[in-house]
Amino acid sequence: MTCPPTSPRMLPRMAPLARRCTGPAARLSLTATLALLLTGCIEAPELDAVADPELARAAYPELIPLGPVIAAGTAATGATPESQGADLQAGLEGRVARLQSQAEALRRSDVLDTEARQRLMRQLGR
């Protein structure tokens, strides 16, 4: 004779199963399963299809090596990528130092004058 799941005799046997079937891991597993099932229901667009036939016939630009472009820029400006990087780093470090000194000056100064501070304290009830 088999017992239905609602039988009191089955409840102790079902407790470990109930503990395993609830909780974050079970919810995550269910969510992942549903997400995978739903992705099978979408229609993937044709990636090879071009919206505009004119674009399909358009000539693509010629790809050229980057070395000659950098060399031409270096010859025109006299600056190498390394020196430009060093200049940029020095500029950023200077800006950081200026911003830090401004922040320190603000920390040391009073932001509110006496009247504004008194109004604020009255509003706060102190």
C-alpha positions in Angstrom: 0.0 0.0 0.0 1.4 3.4 -1.0 0.9 6.5 1.0 -0.2 9.8 -0.6 2.2 12.7 -0.1 -0.2 14.4 2.4 -0.1 11.4 4.7 1.3 12.1 8.2 3.5 9.0 7.8 5.2 10.5 4.7 6.0 13.9 6.2 9.1 12.8 8.1 10.5 11.2 4.9 9.7 14.3 2.9 11.4 16.8 5.3 14.9 16.3 3.9 13.5 16.7 0.3 11.6 19.8 1.3 14.8 21.3 2.8 16.7 20.6 -0.4 14.0 22.0 -2.7 13.8 25.4 -1.0 16.3 28.1 -0.4 18.6 30.3 -2.6 20.2 27.4 -4.4 16.9 26.0 -5.5 15.6 29.4 -6.6 18.8 30.0 -8.5 18.5 26.6 -10.2 14.9 27.2 -11.1 15.6 30.7 -12.4 18.5 29.5 -14.5 16.4 26.6 -15.9 13.6 29.0 -16.8 16.0 31.4 -18.5 17.5 28.6 -20.6 14.1 27.4 -21.6 13.0 31.0 -22.6 16.1 31.6 -24.7 15.0 28.6 -26.9 11.8 30.5 -27.7 13.3 33.6 -29.3 13.9 34.1 -33.0 17.5 35.0 -33.7 17.9 37.7 -36.3 19.7 37.1 -39.5 23.1 38.5 -38.8 24.3 38.3 -42.4 21.3 40.4 -43.6 22.1 44.1 -44.3 19.3 46.6 -43.7 20.4 48.8 -46.6 21.4 47.2 -49.9 23.6 50.2 -50.6 25.7 49.3 -47.6 26.2 45.8 -49.0 27.8 47.3 -52.1 29.8 50.0 -50.3 33.6 49.9 -50.5 35.2 49.4 -47.2 38.2 51.5 -46.3 41.6 50.1 -46.9 43.3 48.9 -43.7 46.9 50.1 -43.3 49.6 49.2 -40.8 49.7 51.4 -37.7 53.5 51.8 -37.7 53.8 54.3 -40.6 50.9 56.4 -39.2 52.7 56.7 -35.8 56.0 57.4 -37.5 54.4 60.2 -39.6 52.8 61.7 -36.5 56.1 61.5 -34.6 57.9 63.2 -37.6 55.3 66.0 -37.8 55.2 66.8 -34.1 58.6 65.6 -32.9 56.9 63.8 -30.0 57.1 60.1 -29.6 54.2 58.1 -28.1 56.4 57.5 -25.0 57.0 61.2 -24.5 53.4 62.0 -25.0 52.5 59.4 -22.4 55.0 60.9 -20.0 53.6 64.4 -20.6 50.1 63.1 -20.0 51.1 61.3 -16.8 52.9 64.4 -15.5 49.9 66.6 -16.3 47.5 64.2 -14.5 49.8 64.0 -11.5 50.0 67.8 -11.3 46.2 67.9 -11.5 45.9 65.3 -8.7 48.2 67.3 -6.5 46.2 70.6 -7.1 42.9 68.9 -6.4 44.3 67.3 -3.2 45.6 70.7 -2.0 42.2 72.3 -2.7 40.4 69.5 -0.8 42.8 70.0 2.1 42.1 73.7 2.1 38.4 73.1 2.1 38.7 70.7 5.0 40.6 73.3 7.0 38.2 76.2 6.2 34.8 76.9 7.6 32.2 76.3 5.0 29.4 78.1 6.9 29.6 81.6 8.3 28.4 82.3 11.8 24.9 83.4 10.8 24.4 80.4 8.5 25.7 78.0 11.2 23.2 79.5 13.7 20.3 79.1 11.3 21.3 75.5 10.6 21.5 74.7 14.4 18.0 76.3 14.9 16.5 74.2 12.1 18.1 71.1 13.6 16.8 72.0 17.0 20.1 72.1 18.8 
